[in-house]
Amino acid sequence: MKFSQRIGITPPKKLLQKDSIDQELTNSLWNALTSFIWTTFKRTDSGIYGERTDFVLGSNLQDLILAIWILFFKKPTDEMPRYYSDVNGVLSEIREFFFKAHWYEVYDFIEFVSGYLAGRQKELFIKASNSFLERENAAYRFVDGVITEISSKDEIQEIEDAISNSTPYYGVKKHLTTALDLLSDRVNPDYRNSIKESISAVESLCRKISGHDKSTLGDALKVLEKRGAIHPALKTAYNAIYGYTNDADGIRHALLEESNLSSADARFMLISCSAFINYIIAVNAD
């Protein structure tokens, strides 16, 4: 804790940043971009391009910058600066956008950029960004490459583990990633369908593990219980959750009308279903 915090001049922890990004967080996220992306720029061959060696086209960042310009900014390519590091270069234009952007546009941008990274570079960029987001008490983190309103490390890890562990089960993984996408949409989040996808992931896994591909979740859980692959208390708990989301006619309209749902509902379902999926896979792997 800083001296100023110990003597009560500044608060020990800033308020949760949900619908805003303060200057410290903006600076930190830009520093992550700079450290792991912008500083990796490699100049082009001066023998081809003359004395200037910082042309965008032909550089190692050409594809990323073109994607930002065409797909994110949606600007004409003939307006894109030819040079990278000029005062009026493309990096300056990107920087100007970043520091004038609304809070949600900043998140849109770093999520977009991370989608064009790969391997170790992507891993380091996301790790640094999450570290800054946590330090500055933001309500969002990268989860499986998507900016998501989940602030707990344990919650993030549970979801990421479930997505990773479910790789052998295509349907399960697809339902989980769709639930995450629907929850994480910062413009039009779809909590109702996110909940449906989360419980569908559990249902899909239980069907596969039980060997009854056409059964309901309740029937599949009974099979797993008889095999000793699930504790009776957990079976009862997930039958109750299944009852919350489904009935004979499908989605329970009285409970799951969009106006009655919040991000907390969808987040709880995604986290709890992810934890259950991790448990079922682990138990049945023994």
C-alpha positions as CSV (number, residue, x, y, z in Angstrom):
1,M,0.0,0.0,0.0
2,K,1.3,3.5,-0.9
3,F,2.1,6.1,1.8
4,S,-0.8,8.3,0.7
5,Q,-3.2,5.3,1.0
6,R,-1.9,4.4,4.5
7,I,-2.5,7.9,5.8
8,G,-6.0,8.1,4.2
9,I,-5.4,10.8,1.6
10,T,-6.1,8.5,-1.3
11,P,-8.5,5.5,-1.2
12,P,-6.8,2.1,-0.7
13,K,-8.6,0.8,-3.8
14,K,-10.4,2.6,-6.6
15,L,-14.0,2.0,-7.4
16,L,-14.9,-0.8,-9.8
17,Q,-14.6,0.4,-13.4
18,K,-17.6,-1.0,-15.2
19,D,-19.0,1.6,-17.6
20,S,-15.9,3.7,-17.8
21,I,-12.1,3.6,-18.1
22,D,-9.9,6.1,-16.3
23,Q,-6.7,7.6,-17.6
24,E,-4.5,5.2,-15.7
25,L,-6.2,2.1,-17.2
26,T,-6.2,3.7,-20.7
27,N,-2.5,4.4,-20.4
28,S,-1.8,0.9,-19.1
29,L,-3.7,-0.8,-22.0
30,W,-1.9,1.4,-24.5
31,N,1.4,0.3,-22.9
32,A,0.5,-3.3,-23.4
33,L,-0.2,-2.6,-27.0
34,T,3.1,-0.8,-27.3
35,S,5.2,-3.4,-25.5
36,F,3.9,-6.5,-27.3
37,I,2.8,-5.1,-30.7
38,W,3.8,-1.6,-31.8
39,T,7.5,-2.0,-30.8
40,T,7.8,-5.2,-32.8
41,F,7.6,-3.2,-36.0
42,K,10.4,-4.2,-38.4
43,R,11.4,-1.8,-41.0
44,T,11.3,-2.6,-44.7
45,D,14.3,-3.0,-47.0
46,S,15.6,0.5,-47.8
47,G,17.1,-0.8,-51.0
48,I,13.5,-1.3,-52.3
49,Y,11.8,1.7,-50.8
50,G,14.5,4.3,-50.9
51,E,15.7,6.2,-47.8
52,R,12.5,5.7,-45.8
53,T,12.4,2.3,-44.2
54,D,9.1,2.6,-42.2
55,F,6.6,1.8,-44.9
56,V,3.5,0.0,-43.5
57,L,3.1,-2.1,-46.7
58,G,5.7,-4.8,-46.7
59,S,6.3,-4.6,-43.0
60,N,5.7,-7.4,-40.4
61,L,2.7,-5.4,-39.1
62,Q,1.1,-4.9,-42.5
63,D,-1.7,-7.4,-42.1
64,L,-2.7,-6.2,-38.6
65,I,-2.6,-2.5,-39.6
66,L,-4.7,-3.2,-42.8
67,A,-7.2,-5.1,-40.7
68,I,-7.4,-2.2,-38.2
69,W,-7.9,0.3,-41.0
70,I,-10.3,-1.7,-43.2
71,L,-12.3,-3.8,-40.7
72,F,-12.1,-1.8,-37.5
73,F,-11.9,1.9,-38.6
74,K,-13.7,1.1,-41.9
75,K,-11.8,3.8,-43.7
76,P,-10.7,4.0,-47.3
77,T,-7.3,2.5,-47.8
78,D,-6.1,5.4,-49.9
79,E,-6.5,7.6,-46.8
80,M,-4.1,5.3,-44.8
81,P,-0.7,6.9,-44.1
82,R,2.1,5.1,-46.0
83,Y,4.5,5.4,-43.1
84,Y,4.4,3.8,-39.7
85,S,6.2,6.1,-37.3
86,D,5.8,9.5,-38.9
87,V,4.2,12.4,-36.9
88,N,1.3,11.9,-39.3
89,G,1.9,8.2,-39.6
90,V,-0.5,5.3,-39.1
91,L,0.6,4.6,-35.5
92,S,-0.1,8.3,-34.6
93,E,-3.6,7.9,-36.1
94,I,-4.2,4.7,-34.1
95,R,-3.0,6.4,-30.9
96,E,-5.2,9.4,-31.5
97,F,-8.3,7.2,-31.8
98,F,-7.3,5.1,-28.8
99,F,-7.0,8.0,-26.4
100,K,-10.2,9.7,-27.6
101,A,-12.3,6.5,-27.7
102,H,-15.2,5.8,-25.5
103,W,-14.6,3.1,-22.8
104,Y,-16.3,0.4,-24.8
105,E,-14.4,1.3,-28.0
106,V,-11.1,0.8,-26.1
107,Y,-12.3,-2.7,-25.2
108,D,-13.5,-3.4,-28.7
109,F,-10.1,-2.3,-30.0
110,I,-7.9,-4.5,-27.8
111,E,-10.2,-7.5,-28.3
112,F,-10.0,-6.9,-32.1
113,V,-6.2,-6.6,-32.1
114,S,-5.7,-9.7,-29.9
115,G,-7.7,-11.7,-32.5
116,Y,-5.0,-11.0,-35.0
117,L,-2.2,-12.2,-32.7
118,A,-0.9,-15.7,-32.3
119,G,1.2,-17.9,-30.1
120,R,3.5,-16.4,-27.5
121,Q,2.8,-12.8,-28.5
122,K,-1.0,-13.2,-28.0
123,E,-0.4,-15.0,-24.7
124,L,1.8,-12.2,-23.4
125,F,-0.5,-9.4,-24.6
126,I,-3.5,-11.0,-23.0
127,K,-1.6,-11.7,-19.7
128,A,-0.4,-8.1,-19.5
129,S,-3.8,-6.7,-20.3
130,N,-5.5,-8.8,-17.7
131,S,-2.9,-7.8,-15.1
132,F,-3.6,-4.1,-15.8
133,L,-7.3,-4.7,-15.8
134,E,-7.1,-6.3,-12.4
135,R,-4.7,-3.7,-11.0
136,E,-7.0,-0.9,-12.0
137,N,-10.0,-2.7,-10.7
138,A,-11.8,-3.0,-14.1
139,A,-14.9,-5.2,-14.3
140,Y,-13.6,-6.9,-17.4
141,R,-11.0,-9.5,-18.3
142,F,-9.9,-11.5,-21.3
143,V,-11.5,-14.9,-21.2
144,D,-10.7,-17.3,-24.0
145,G,-9.8,-14.2,-26.2
146,V,-13.0,-12.4,-25.4
147,I,-13.4,-9.3,-23.1
148,T,-15.9,-10.5,-20.5
149,E,-17.5,-8.9,-17.5
150,I,-16.0,-11.3,-14.9
151,S,-13.6,-10.0,-12.3
152,S,-12.6,-13.0,-10.3
153,K,-9.5,-15.0,-11.3
154,D,-11.2,-18.2,-10.2
155,E,-14.2,-17.5,-12.4
156,I,-12.0,-16.8,-15.4
157,Q,-9.9,-19.9,-14.8
158,E,-13.0,-22.1,-14.4
159,I,-14.5,-21.0,-17.7
160,E,-11.2,-21.2,-19.6
161,D,-10.5,-24.7,-18.2
162,A,-14.0,-25.8,-19.2
163,I,-13.5,-24.6,-22.8
164,S,-10.1,-26.3,-22.9
165,N,-11.2,-29.5,-21.3
166,S,-14.2,-29.8,-23.6
167,T,-12.1,-29.8,-26.7
168,P,-12.8,-33.6,-27.3
169,Y,-16.5,-32.8,-27.1
170,Y,-17.2,-30.4,-30.0
171,G,-20.8,-29.6,-29.0
172,V,-19.9,-28.8,-25.4
173,K,-17.2,-26.4,-26.4
174,K,-19.4,-24.8,-29.0
175,H,-22.2,-24.2,-26.5
176,L,-19.7,-22.7,-23.9
177,T,-18.0,-20.3,-26.4
178,T,-21.4,-19.2,-27.6
179,A,-22.6,-18.6,-24.1
180,L,-19.5,-16.5,-23.5
181,D,-20.0,-14.5,-26.7
182,L,-23.6,-13.7,-25.9
183,L,-22.8,-12.7,-22.4
184,S,-19.8,-10.6,-23.5
185,D,-21.5,-8.5,-26.2
186,R,-21.1,-5.0,-24.8
187,V,-23.7,-3.5,-27.1
188,N,-26.5,-6.1,-27.2
189,P,-25.8,-8.8,-24.5
190,D,-28.2,-11.7,-24.8
191,Y,-28.5,-13.1,-21.3
192,R,-31.5,-15.4,-22.0
193,N,-29.7,-17.3,-24.8
194,S,-26.4,-17.2,-22.9
195,I,-28.1,-19.1,-20.1
196,K,-29.6,-21.6,-22.6
197,E,-26.2,-22.2,-24.1
198,S,-24.6,-22.8,-20.7
199,I,-27.1,-25.4,-19.6
200,S,-27.0,-26.9,-23.1
201,A,-23.2,-27.4,-22.7
202,V,-23.9,-29.5,-19.5
203,E,-26.7,-31.4,-21.3
204,S,-24.4,-32.2,-24.3
205,L,-21.6,-33.4,-22.1
206,C,-23.8,-35.6,-19.9
207,R,-25.4,-37.2,-23.0
208,K,-22.0,-38.1,-24.4
209,I,-20.6,-39.4,-21.1
210,S,-23.7,-41.4,-20.4
211,G,-23.9,-42.8,-23.9
212,H,-27.5,-41.7,-24.3
213,D,-27.3,-39.1,-27.0
214,K,-31.1,-38.5,-27.2
215,S,-31.8,-38.3,-23.5
216,T,-32.7,-35.2,-21.5
217,L,-30.2,-33.9,-18.9
218,G,-32.3,-35.3,-16.1
219,D,-32.2,-38.8,-17.6
220,A,-28.4,-38.6,-18.4
221,L,-27.8,-37.5,-14.8
222,K,-29.6,-40.6,-13.5
223,V,-27.4,-42.8,-15.6
224,L,-24.3,-41.1,-14.3
225,E,-25.5,-41.4,-10.7
226,K,-26.1,-45.2,-11.1
227,R,-22.5,-45.6,-12.4
228,G,-21.2,-43.6,-9.4
229,A,-19.9,-40.9,-11.8
230,I,-21.7,-38.1,-10.0
231,H,-22.6,-37.5,-6.4
232,P,-26.4,-37.6,-5.7
233,A,-26.4,-34.1,-4.3
234,L,-24.8,-32.7,-7.4
235,K,-27.4,-34.6,-9.5
236,T,-30.2,-33.0,-7.5
237,A,-28.6,-29.6,-7.8
238,Y,-28.3,-29.7,-11.6
239,N,-31.8,-31.1,-12.0
240,A,-33.0,-28.0,-10.1
241,I,-30.9,-25.8,-12.4
242,Y,-32.3,-27.6,-15.5
243,G,-35.8,-27.1,-14.1
244,Y,-35.0,-23.4,-13.9
245,T,-34.2,-23.2,-17.6
246,N,-36.5,-25.8,-19.2
247,D,-39.8,-27.4,-19.1
248,A,-41.9,-29.5,-21.5
249,D,-42.4,-26.5,-23.8
250,G,-38.7,-25.5,-23.8
251,I,-37.6,-22.3,-22.2
252,R,-39.6,-21.3,-19.1
253,H,-41.0,-18.0,-20.4
254,A,-42.2,-16.7,-17.0
255,L,-38.7,-17.0,-15.5
256,L,-36.5,-16.3,-18.5
257,E,-38.0,-13.2,-20.1
258,E,-35.2,-10.9,-21.0
259,S,-36.5,-8.1,-18.8
260,N,-36.1,-10.3,-15.7
261,L,-32.5,-11.3,-16.4
262,S,-29.2,-9.6,-15.7
263,S,-25.6,-10.2,-16.4
264,A,-25.3,-11.7,-13.0
265,D,-27.8,-14.4,-13.9
266,A,-26.0,-15.3,-17.1
267,R,-22.6,-15.1,-15.4
268,F,-23.7,-17.4,-12.6
269,M,-25.0,-19.9,-15.1
270,L,-21.8,-19.8,-17.2
271,I,-19.5,-20.2,-14.2
272,S,-21.5,-22.9,-12.5
273,C,-21.9,-24.9,-15.7
274,S,-18.2,-24.5,-16.4
275,A,-17.3,-25.8,-13.0
276,F,-19.7,-28.7,-13.3
277,I,-18.3,-29.6,-16.8
278,N,-14.8,-29.6,-15.3
279,Y,-15.9,-31.9,-12.5
280,I,-17.7,-34.4,-14.8
281,I,-14.7,-34.6,-17.2
282,A,-12.3,-35.0,-14.3
283,V,-14.3,-37.7,-12.5
284,N,-14.9,-39.7,-15.7
285,A,-11.2,-39.5,-16.7
286,D,-10.1,-41.3,-13.5
